Amino acid sequence: MQWETVIGLEVHVQLATRSKIFSGASTAFGAEPNTQACAVDLGLPGVLPVLNEQAVAMAVQFGLAIHADIPEVSVFDRKNYFYPDLPKGYQTSQMYHPIVGAGEVEITLDDNTTKCIRIHHAHLEEDAGKSLHEDFHGMTGIDLNRAGTPLLEIVSEPDMRNAKEAAAYLKAIHSIVTYLGISDGNMAEGSMRCDVNVSVRPKGQEAFGTRAEIKNVNSFRFVERAIAFEVERQIELIEDGGKVVQETRLFDPERDETRSMRTKEEANDYRYFPCPDLLPVVLDQAYLEHLRSQLPELPADKRARFQTELGLSAYDASVLSASREMAEFFEEVHRVCGDAKQAANWVQGELAGALNRESLSIQNSPISAQQLGGLIGRVLDDTINGKAAKQVFQALWNGQGSSADEVIEAKGLKQVTDTGAIEAMIDQVIAESPAQVAQYRDSEPEKRGKMIGYFVGQVMKASRGTANPQQVNGVLKAKLDALL
């Protein structure tokens, strides 16, 4: 039987507010446990929540970015459950009237085709605390610093059909929230994580299969691996005569498998009801237009502009617009050097390779966009050749100069383009290579093209790599052919 996979994602994005969603406690990451949880976060008797206006603005900006419906009124609800890291015994969330309605996100697939993934809604809620298991020898510690941190939960429709699409969707969400500046998207620190809903059904069947929810997956790679395992597990289970149980599962990256945690709860298990301590949120049109006017150029728009205005390929435009930092770096390199294609090649090639080797992000690049743009400019105006450019790049990377011009001058890398000087070096190489000249003269015409490489190498060696390779090739061929 042929099977079809159905995937939906619930993405939890920590919003980059300085204080929590209902209190003034700090949201800074990395503080000592339980030093950033105040009376409101702990749900102590007599306290009342006060809604963080910035969290509302960030949620609305996300909604505007995905062309979503923004309801005039949204309402907070209490989601009731008991767990050690939830001190109040309920989570303040939004169930029936979320702040962001239906929208869509366009994803780019490996073959550069696009697909729209529908967003069902996005709602605001408070994060829970964190359970700590490692250092307590059979016990569990609770850190409530995270309790009350504002979350935007983005719920997709079940529109994805394989792990690649799910990862592309998650990357698209990551790109949007970081472009907007509403989250740093740091998955390693828990700023963005997702629950993955996976089911399978026979191809051609309209009804969905029974889904399993894989909780708190925190990397693009883990999303793909978790889905791959879960799809195989469900298909094998059904084909062996069993049934998929609706449940919550956990992905174990070390064993590369999902494991059952608990039976999946339904909404009525949480006994949702409107929060009596918070008024409905009312948004007027003027407020929405104010937030709309503050939106930056978003990834899809930037990608399209890179193709139409700068002439980049769909692949280059997609890579360079994937993150705001990468796009801004590339645009500054292009501004300095004036050649979009060369800027794209260097940013994606030499720079990306060096960053990967050192496990650095582009924000921490030892070479600035201005320095790289200046280096490319010196290649374009024939001040240096490609080989020397790599030497200049390495020197700038190592902090051995403040600009390409400084490194070129200090290392004597300026390209020799004087025809007389190049001819003199070529004449010397020919005079010192009688055997190779004879071999060139006696060879078949179609083989001479490869043999000329020897002479080019000798000239480049004599010039210490500073001779213009194109000029060397042209003059050499003319002089050697004259000896035939």
C-alpha positions as a Python dict, from the first residue, in 0.01 Angstrom:
ca = {
    (1, 'M'): (0, 0, 0),
    (2, 'Q'): (115, 354, -79),
    (3, 'W'): (107, 589, 220),
    (4, 'E'): (80, 966, 249),
    (5, 'T'): (222, 1161, 542),
    (6, 'V'): (27, 1449, 694),
    (7, 'I'): (216, 1698, 913),
    (8, 'G'): (117, 2006, 1109),
    (9, 'L'): (340, 2214, 1335),
    (10, 'E'): (275, 2414, 1650),
    (11, 'V'): (569, 2653, 1677),
    (12, 'H'): (638, 2822, 2012),
    (13, 'V'): (827, 3150, 1978),
    (14, 'Q'): (958, 3333, 2283),
    (15, 'L'): (900, 3703, 2221),
    (16, 'A'): (1194, 3937, 2272),
    (17, 'T'): (1035, 4158, 2536),
    (18, 'R'): (1256, 4270, 2826),
    (19, 'S'): (990, 4179, 3081),
    (20, 'K'): (734, 3900, 3107),
    (21, 'I'): (390, 3895, 2956),
    (22, 'F'): (200, 3968, 3279),
    (23, 'S'): (470, 4100, 3515),
    (24, 'G'): (775, 4325, 3526),
    (25, 'A'): (1020, 4040, 3592),
    (26, 'S'): (1318, 4012, 3355),
    (27, 'T'): (1323, 3765, 3065),
    (28, 'A'): (1705, 3766, 3029),
    (29, 'F'): (1844, 3420, 2954),
    (30, 'G'): (2102, 3249, 3173),
    (31, 'A'): (2031, 3391, 3521),
    (32, 'E'): (2071, 3177, 3832),
    (33, 'P'): (1762, 2954, 3884),
    (34, 'N'): (1459, 3119, 4045),
    (35, 'T'): (1610, 3469, 4055),
    (36, 'Q'): (1372, 3613, 3792),
    (37, 'A'): (1034, 3488, 3913),
    (38, 'C'): (822, 3745, 4094),
    (39, 'A'): (496, 3715, 4291),
    (40, 'V'): (284, 3739, 3974),
    (41, 'D'): (479, 3461, 3800),
    (42, 'L'): (441, 3241, 4109),
    (43, 'G'): (68, 3304, 4133),
    (44, 'L'): (82, 3417, 4496),
    (45, 'P'): (-251, 3517, 4657),
    (46, 'G'): (-373, 3868, 4582),
    (47, 'V'): (-161, 3940, 4275),
    (48, 'L'): (-306, 4049, 3942),
    (49, 'P'): (-155, 4024, 3592),
    (50, 'V'): (-89, 4333, 3378),
    (51, 'L'): (-63, 4267, 3004),
    (52, 'N'): (268, 4362, 2836),
    (53, 'E'): (173, 4592, 2545),
    (54, 'Q'): (495, 4510, 2357),
    (55, 'A'): (400, 4141, 2346),
    (56, 'V'): (70, 4238, 2184),
    (57, 'A'): (248, 4457, 1928),
    (58, 'M'): (492, 4177, 1840),
    (59, 'A'): (212, 3925, 1793),
    (60, 'V'): (20, 4165, 1569),
    (61, 'Q'): (332, 4238, 1362),
    (62, 'F'): (372, 3866, 1300),
    (63, 'G'): (9, 3847, 1192),
    (64, 'L'): (56, 4137, 951),
    (65, 'A'): (370, 3975, 810),
    (66, 'I'): (182, 3654, 719),
    (67, 'H'): (-117, 3849, 579),
    (68, 'A'): (-340, 3710, 851),
    (69, 'D'): (-679, 3821, 972),
    (70, 'I'): (-631, 4034, 1286),
    (71, 'P'): (-950, 4022, 1494),
    (72, 'E'): (-1064, 4344, 1655),
    (73, 'V'): (-1108, 4163, 1988),
    (74, 'S'): (-901, 3883, 2140),
    (75, 'V'): (-949, 3719, 2480),
    (76, 'F'): (-722, 3542, 2728),
    (77, 'D'): (-827, 3206, 2873),
    (78, 'R'): (-705, 2984, 3153),
    (79, 'K'): (-574, 2641, 3052),
    (80, 'N'): (-595, 2429, 3366),
    (81, 'Y'): (-348, 2151, 3438),
    (82, 'F'): (-118, 2054, 3720),
    (83, 'Y'): (253, 2015, 3667),
    (84, 'P'): (549, 2107, 3891),
    (85, 'D'): (680, 2380, 3659),
    (86, 'L'): (338, 2552, 3642),
    (87, 'P'): (312, 2721, 3983),
    (88, 'K'): (-36, 2871, 3936),
    (89, 'G'): (-198, 2541, 3838),
    (90, 'Y'): (-310, 2701, 3512),
    (91, 'Q'): (-152, 2866, 3208),
    (92, 'T'): (-289, 3194, 3079),
    (93, 'S'): (-336, 3139, 2706),
    (94, 'Q'): (-586, 3206, 2426),
    (95, 'M'): (-820, 2934, 2309),
    (96, 'Y'): (-1139, 3071, 2163),
    (97, 'H'): (-1043, 3422, 2046),
    (98, 'P'): (-670, 3432, 1952),
    (99, 'I'): (-492, 3753, 1861),
    (100, 'V'): (-395, 3636, 1508),
    (101, 'G'): (-635, 3459, 1274),
    (102, 'A'): (-584, 3266, 951),
    (103, 'G'): (-280, 3349, 736),
    (104, 'E'): (-20, 3178, 521),
    (105, 'V'): (355, 3131, 485),
    (106, 'E'): (534, 3058, 159),
    (107, 'I'): (812, 2800, 178),
    (108, 'T'): (1091, 2735, -72),
    (109, 'L'): (1176, 2371, -140),
    (110, 'D'): (1508, 2215, -243),
    (111, 'D'): (1425, 2245, -615),
    (112, 'N'): (1347, 2619, -568),
    (113, 'T'): (973, 2561, -615),
    (114, 'T'): (742, 2725, -362),
    (115, 'K'): (440, 2610, -164),
    (116, 'C'): (199, 2796, 62),
    (117, 'I'): (140, 2658, 410),
    (118, 'R'): (-177, 2782, 576),
    (119, 'I'): (-165, 2918, 930),
    (120, 'H'): (-476, 2833, 1133),
    (121, 'H'): (-403, 3096, 1399),
    (122, 'A'): (-140, 3230, 1638),
    (123, 'H'): (-207, 3305, 2002),
    (124, 'L'): (-32, 3464, 2298),
    (125, 'E'): (38, 3272, 2616),
    (126, 'E'): (280, 3255, 2908),
    (127, 'D'): (564, 3003, 2915),
    (128, 'A'): (598, 2751, 3196),
    (129, 'G'): (904, 2701, 3413),
    (130, 'K'): (1166, 2436, 3350),
    (131, 'S'): (1220, 2097, 3514),
    (132, 'L'): (1583, 2010, 3585),
    (133, 'H'): (1681, 1645, 3611),
    (134, 'E'): (2058, 1626, 3566),
    (135, 'D'): (2204, 1726, 3904),
    (136, 'F'): (1953, 1607, 4158),
    (137, 'H'): (2022, 1232, 4193),
    (138, 'G'): (1676, 1083, 4152),
    (139, 'M'): (1492, 1408, 4215),
    (140, 'T'): (1375, 1692, 3992),
    (141, 'G'): (1459, 2060, 4041),
    (142, 'I'): (1233, 2342, 3924),
    (143, 'D'): (1359, 2668, 3775),
    (144, 'L'): (1078, 2924, 3743),
    (145, 'N'): (1280, 3196, 3569),
    (146, 'R'): (1108, 3111, 3240),
    (147, 'A'): (758, 3112, 3392),
    (148, 'G'): (562, 3402, 3243),
    (149, 'T'): (793, 3462, 2946),
    (150, 'P'): (569, 3569, 2655),
    (151, 'L'): (513, 3304, 2390),
    (152, 'L'): (352, 3329, 2049),
    (153, 'E'): (221, 2986, 1952),
    (154, 'I'): (182, 2956, 1573),
    (155, 'V'): (-47, 2672, 1466),
    (156, 'S'): (-30, 2553, 1106),
    (157, 'E'): (-288, 2362, 910),
    (158, 'P'): (-187, 2000, 830),
    (159, 'D'): (-53, 2106, 488),
    (160, 'M'): (295, 1949, 493),
    (161, 'R'): (351, 1611, 333),
    (162, 'N'): (711, 1524, 421),
    (163, 'A'): (992, 1607, 660),
    (164, 'K'): (1164, 1842, 413),
    (165, 'E'): (852, 2057, 385),
    (166, 'A'): (819, 2068, 764),
    (167, 'A'): (1181, 2179, 807),
    (168, 'A'): (1138, 2441, 531),
    (169, 'Y'): (825, 2573, 704),
    (170, 'L'): (1004, 2594, 1039),
    (171, 'K'): (1293, 2780, 874),
    (172, 'A'): (1045, 3020, 712),
    (173, 'I'): (885, 3097, 1050),
    (174, 'H'): (1231, 3142, 1201),
    (175, 'S'): (1323, 3382, 922),
    (176, 'I'): (1007, 3590, 964),
    (177, 'V'): (1030, 3630, 1342),
    (178, 'T'): (1401, 3721, 1331),
    (179, 'Y'): (1348, 3969, 1042),
    (180, 'L'): (1073, 4131, 1249),
    (181, 'G'): (1301, 4135, 1553),
    (182, 'I'): (1027, 3987, 1772),
    (183, 'S'): (1246, 3689, 1872),
    (184, 'D'): (1612, 3592, 1849),
    (185, 'G'): (1497, 3246, 1733),
    (186, 'N'): (1775, 3076, 1930),
    (187, 'M'): (1658, 2716, 1932),
    (188, 'A'): (1947, 2600, 2151),
    (189, 'E'): (1827, 2835, 2427),
    (190, 'G'): (1460, 2744, 2379),
    (191, 'S'): (1360, 3074, 2218),
    (192, 'M'): (1192, 2874, 1945),
    (193, 'R'): (1072, 2515, 1964),
    (194, 'C'): (791, 2319, 1808),
    (195, 'D'): (546, 2035, 1854),
    (196, 'V'): (515, 1815, 1546),
    (197, 'N'): (185, 1646, 1467),
    (198, 'V'): (233, 1344, 1239),
    (199, 'S'): (-14, 1097, 1088),
    (200, 'V'): (-24, 868, 787),
    (201, 'R'): (-309, 764, 558),
    (202, 'P'): (-346, 554, 243),
    (203, 'K'): (-283, 763, -68),
    (204, 'G'): (-609, 895, -206),
    (205, 'Q'): (-791, 883, 128),
    (206, 'E'): (-936, 1216, 241),
    (207, 'A'): (-986, 1136, 608),
    (208, 'F'): (-685, 1196, 830),
    (209, 'G'): (-518, 915, 1016),
    (210, 'T'): (-467, 913, 1394),
    (211, 'R'): (-193, 1159, 1482),
    (212, 'A'): (88, 1152, 1731),
    (213, 'E'): (232, 1476, 1870),
    (214, 'I'): (609, 1496, 1916),
    (215, 'K'): (676, 1758, 2185),
    (216, 'N'): (941, 2030, 2210),
    (217, 'V'): (1165, 1954, 1912),
    (218, 'N'): (1434, 2222, 1912),
    (219, 'S'): (1630, 2205, 1586),
    (220, 'F'): (1558, 2190, 1213),
    (221, 'R'): (1757, 1868, 1184),
    (222, 'F'): (1576, 1703, 1475),
    (223, 'V'): (1239, 1788, 1316),
    (224, 'E'): (1336, 1595, 1003),
    (225, 'R'): (1475, 1300, 1199),
    (226, 'A'): (1177, 1282, 1435),
    (227, 'I'): (929, 1284, 1146),
    (228, 'A'): (1126, 1018, 954),
    (229, 'F'): (1122, 782, 1253),
    (230, 'E'): (758, 849, 1342),
    (231, 'V'): (632, 794, 986),
    (232, 'E'): (814, 461, 964),
    (233, 'R'): (685, 359, 1309),
    (234, 'Q'): (323, 434, 1224),
    (235, 'I'): (332, 259, 886),
    (236, 'E'): (494, -54, 1032),
    (237, 'L'): (241, -56, 1317),
    (238, 'I'): (-59, -36, 1081),
    (239, 'E'): (80, -288, 833),
    (240, 'D'): (140, -533, 1119),
    (241, 'G'): (-228, -512, 1213),
    (242, 'G'): (-199, -260, 1496),
    (243, 'K'): (-352, 85, 1546),
    (244, 'V'): (-190, 422, 1599),
    (245, 'V'): (-286, 567, 1937),
    (246, 'Q'): (-337, 942, 1973),
    (247, 'E'): (-59, 1030, 2214),
    (248, 'T'): (218, 1271, 2303),
    (249, 'R'): (569, 1147, 2223),
    (250, 'L'): (922, 1266, 2290),
    (251, 'F'): (1210, 1263, 2038),
    (252, 'D'): (1537, 1119, 2168),
    (253, 'P'): (1814, 1250, 1939),
    (254, 'E'): (2076, 1017, 2086),
    (255, 'R'): (1874, 705, 2000),
    (256, 'D'): (1713, 869, 1695),
    (257, 'E'): (1365, 759, 1797),
    (258, 'T'): (1038, 887, 1942),
    (259, 'R'): (904, 747, 2271),
    (260, 'S'): (558, 761, 2425),
    (261, 'M'): (510, 1017, 2704),
    (262, 'R'): (136, 1017, 2771),
    (263, 'T'): (-204, 984, 2608),
    (264, 'K'): (-285, 1296, 2407),
    (265, 'E'): (-520, 1532, 2586),
    (266, 'E'): (-819, 1695, 2419),
    (267, 'A'): (-911, 2061, 2467),
    (268, 'N'): (-1189, 1976, 2712),
    (269, 'D'): (-938, 1802, 2938),
    (270, 'Y'): (-791, 2145, 3015),
    (271, 'R'): (-1125, 2301, 3119),
    (272, 'Y'): (-1060, 2628, 2934),
    (273, 'F'): (-1252, 2933, 3052),
    (274, 'P'): (-1204, 3310, 3003),
    (275, 'C'): (-944, 3457, 3239),
    (276, 'P'): (-1132, 3667, 3496),
    (277, 'D'): (-827, 3885, 3568),
    (278, 'L'): (-769, 4018, 3215),
    (279, 'L'): (-991, 4235, 2999),
    (280, 'P'): (-1040, 4157, 2629),
    (281, 'V'): (-776, 4313, 2402),
    (282, 'V'): (-930, 4559, 2154),
    (283, 'L'): (-726, 4670, 1851),
    (284, 'D'): (-842, 4961, 1635),
    (285, 'Q'): (-750, 5016, 1272),
    (286, 'A'): (-519, 5308, 1346),
    (287, 'Y'): (-311, 5086, 1578),
    (288, 'L'): (-286, 4816, 1311),
    (289, 'E'): (-178, 5067, 1046),
    (290, 'H'): (84, 5209, 1283),
    (291, 'L'): (234, 4863, 1331),
    (292, 'R'): (210, 4789, 960),
    (293, 'S'): (414, 5101, 883),
    (294, 'Q'): (696, 4968, 1104),
    (295, 'L'): (733, 4635, 926),
    (296, 'P'): (1075, 4579, 766),
    (297, 'E'): (1125, 4431, 421),
    (298, 'L'): (1037, 4066, 480),
    (299, 'P'): (1221, 3755, 351),
    (300, 'A'): (991, 3683, 54),
    (301, 'D'): (1001, 4046, -63),
    (302, 'K'): (1377, 4065, -21),
    (303, 'R'): (1423, 3737, -210),
    (304, 'A'): (1211, 3868, -499),
    (305, 'R'): (1404, 4198, -508),
    (306, 'F'): (1739, 4020, -513),
    (307, 'Q'): (1623, 3836, -826),
    (308, 'T'): (1450, 4118, -1012),
    (309, 'E'): (1673, 4415, -924),
    (310, 'L'): (2011, 4248, -867),
    (311, 'G'): (1979, 3965, -1118),
    (312, 'L'): (2061, 3688, -872),
    (313, 'S'): (1949, 3331, -930),
    (314, 'A'): (1656, 3191, -731),
    (315, 'Y'): (1902, 2980, -531),
    (316, 'D'): (2137, 3268, -447),
    (317, 'A'): (1846, 3496, -356),
    (318, 'S'): (1696, 3230, -130),
    (319, 'V'): (2022, 3161, 56),
    (320, 'L'): (2113, 3528, 99),
    (321, 'S'): (1768, 3632, 224),
    (322, 'A'): (1725, 3340, 466),
    (323, 'S'): (1836, 3547, 764),
    (324, 'R'): (1822, 3920, 823),
    (325, 'E'): (2189, 3926, 926),
    (326, 'M'): (2301, 3744, 612),
    (327, 'A'): (2091, 3970, 388),
    (328, 'E'): (2220, 4289, 550),
    (329, 'F'): (2581, 4169, 527),
    (330, 'F'): (2541, 4081, 158),
    (331, 'E'): (2373, 4413, 77),
    (332, 'E'): (2656, 4608, 238),
    (333, 'V'): (2918, 4402, 47),
    (334, 'H'): (2725, 4475, -274),
    (335, 'R'): (2701, 4847, -191),
    (336, 'V'): (3079, 4868, -149),
    (337, 'C'): (3189, 4658, -448),
    (338, 'G'): (2900, 4728, -688),
    (339, 'D'): (2876, 4374, -831),
    (340, 'A'): (2589, 4164, -693),
    (341, 'K'): (2700, 3833, -841),
    (342, 'Q'): (3057, 3862, -715),
    (343, 'A'): (2928, 3972, -373),
    (344, 'A'): (2697, 3669, -364),
    (345, 'N'): (2977, 3433, -468),
    (346, 'W'): (3218, 3557, -200),
    (347, 'V'): (2960, 3567, 80),
    (348, 'Q'): (2832, 3216, 3),
    (349, 'G'): (3174, 3077, -88),
    (350, 'E'): (3491, 3195, 82),
    (351, 'L'): (3319, 3369, 375),
    (352, 'A'): (3060, 3097, 446),
    (353, 'G'): (3331, 2830, 431),
    (354, 'A'): (3551, 3016, 679),
    (355, 'L'): (3259, 3078, 915),
    (356, 'N'): (3160, 2711, 907),
    (357, 'R'): (3516, 2596, 980),
    (358, 'E'): (3531, 2821, 1286),
    (359, 'S'): (3166, 2756, 1390),
    (360, 'L'): (3094, 3130, 1375),
    (361, 'S'): (2776, 3314, 1286),
    (362, 'I'): (2790, 3594, 1031),
    (363, 'Q'): (2733, 3846, 1313),
    (364, 'N'): (3071, 3738, 1455),
    (365, 'S'): (3261, 3739, 1125),
    (366, 'P'): (3622, 3857, 1168),
    (367, 'I'): (3587, 4023, 827),
    (368, 'S'): (3340, 4308, 802),
    (369, 'A'): (3111, 4361, 504),
    (370, 'Q'): (3306, 4678, 420),
    (371, 'Q'): (3637, 4488, 418),
    (372, 'L'): (3499, 4209, 199),
    (373, 'G'): (3341, 4458, -40),
    (374, 'G'): (3674, 4641, -67),
    (375, 'L'): (3854, 4314, -140),
    (376, 'I'): (3608, 4223, -418),
    (377, 'G'): (3648, 4571, -562),
    (378, 'R'): (4024, 4516, -597),
    (379, 'V'): (3959, 4192, -788),
    (380, 'L'): (3712, 4365, -1016),
    (381, 'D'): (3949, 4651, -1101),
    (382, 'D'): (4237, 4405, -1165),
    (383, 'T'): (4447, 4534, -877),
    (384, 'I'): (4485, 4170, -762),
    (385, 'N'): (4408, 3834, -918),
    (386, 'G'): (4199, 3552, -773),
    (387, 'K'): (4490, 3375, -606),
    (388, 'A'): (4611, 3692, -434),
    (389, 'A'): (4253, 3771, -331),
    (390, 'K'): (4244, 3453, -121),
    (391, 'Q'): (4567, 3559, 48),
    (392, 'V'): (4417, 3900, 124),
    (393, 'F'): (4101, 3735, 258),
    (394, 'Q'): (4303, 3516, 494),
    (395, 'A'): (4508, 3810, 614),
    (396, 'L'): (4193, 4014, 689),
    (397, 'W'): (4040, 3710, 861),
    (398, 'N'): (4347, 3687, 1084),
    (399, 'G'): (4335, 4058, 1165),
    (400, 'Q'): (4655, 4138, 970),
    (401, 'G'): (4522, 4458, 821),
    (402, 'S'): (4231, 4698, 837),
    (403, 'S'): (4155, 4694, 464),
    (404, 'A'): (4231, 4503, 145),
    (405, 'D'): (4443, 4794, 21),
    (406, 'E'): (4659, 4782, 333),
    (407, 'V'): (4717, 4407, 298),
    (408, 'I'): (4790, 4432, -76),
    (409, 'E'): (5049, 4703, -15),
    (410, 'A'): (5213, 4526, 281),
    (411, 'K'): (5240, 4191, 103),
    (412, 'G'): (5327, 4324, -242),
    (413, 'L'): (5033, 4150, -404),
    (414, 'K'): (4940, 4414, -659),
    (415, 'Q'): (4880, 4248, -993),
    (416, 'V'): (5131, 4304, -1274),
    (417, 'T'): (4936, 4418, -1579),
    (418, 'D'): (5219, 4594, -1762),
    (419, 'T'): (5249, 4412, -2095),
    (420, 'G'): (5622, 4477, -2124),
    (421, 'A'): (5694, 4327, -1781),
    (422, 'I'): (5477, 4023, -1856),
    (423, 'E'): (5645, 3969, -2194),
    (424, 'A'): (5989, 3983, -2031),
    (425, 'M'): (5892, 3712, -1781),
    (426, 'I'): (5742, 3496, -2057),
    (427, 'D'): (6054, 3532, -2274),
    (428, 'Q'): (6268, 3421, -1982),
    (429, 'V'): (6046, 3116, -1910),
    (430, 'I'): (6050, 3013, -2279),
    (431, 'A'): (6430, 3052, -2297),
    (432, 'E'): (6473, 2835, -1986),
    (433, 'S'): (6234, 2560, -2106),
    (434, 'P'): (6370, 2428, -2440),
    (435, 'A'): (6246, 2070, -2382),
    (436, 'Q'): (5891, 2186, -2304),
    (437, 'V'): (5892, 2421, -2603),
    (438, 'A'): (5997, 2136, -2831),
    (439, 'Q'): (5727, 1913, -2687),
    (440, 'Y'): (5468, 2187, -2739),
    (441, 'R'): (5583, 2238, -3098),
    (442, 'D'): (5568, 1862, -3177),
    (443, 'S'): (5227, 1800, -3017),
    (444, 'E'): (4890, 1776, -3187),
    (445, 'P'): (4704, 2109, -3189),
    (446, 'E'): (4428, 1979, -2960),
    (447, 'K'): (4684, 1884, -2691),
    (448, 'R'): (4865, 2217, -2683),
    (449, 'G'): (4591, 2382, -2474),
    (450, 'K'): (4667, 2154, -2179),
    (451, 'M'): (5046, 2188, -2221),
    (452, 'I'): (5034, 2565, -2197),
    (453, 'G'): (4950, 2525, -1828),
    (454, 'Y'): (5315, 2444, -1753),
    (455, 'F'): (5434, 2774, -1896),
    (456, 'V'): (5159, 2970, -1717),
    (457, 'G'): (5262, 2812, -1389),
    (458, 'Q'): (5625, 2908, -1441),
    (459, 'V'): (5533, 3269, -1524),
    (460, 'M'): (5306, 3295, -1221),
    (461, 'K'): (5587, 3152, -1007),
    (462, 'A'): (5833, 3405, -1147),
    (463, 'S'): (5588, 3686, -1072),
    (464, 'R'): (5511, 3548, -725),
    (465, 'G'): (5150, 3513, -831),
    (466, 'T'): (5103, 3879, -922),
    (467, 'A'): (5089, 3856, -1301),
    (468, 'N'): (4746, 3889, -1461),
    (469, 'P'): (4656, 3530, -1562),
    (470, 'Q'): (4444, 3633, -1861),
    (471, 'Q'): (4724, 3846, -2004),
    (472, 'V'): (4978, 3572, -1937),
    (473, 'N'): (4765, 3317, -2123),
    (474, 'G'): (4713, 3541, -2423),
    (475, 'V'): (5076, 3653, -2462),
    (476, 'L'): (5212, 3302, -2399),
    (477, 'K'): (4994, 3142, -2664),
    (478, 'A'): (5091, 3404, -2920),
    (479, 'K'): (5466, 3363, -2849),
    (480, 'L'): (5455, 2981, -2846),
    (481, 'D'): (5249, 2964, -3164),
    (482, 'A'): (5503, 3194, -3331),
    (483, 'L'): (5766, 2924, -3271),
    (484, 'L'): (5570, 2654, -3460),
}
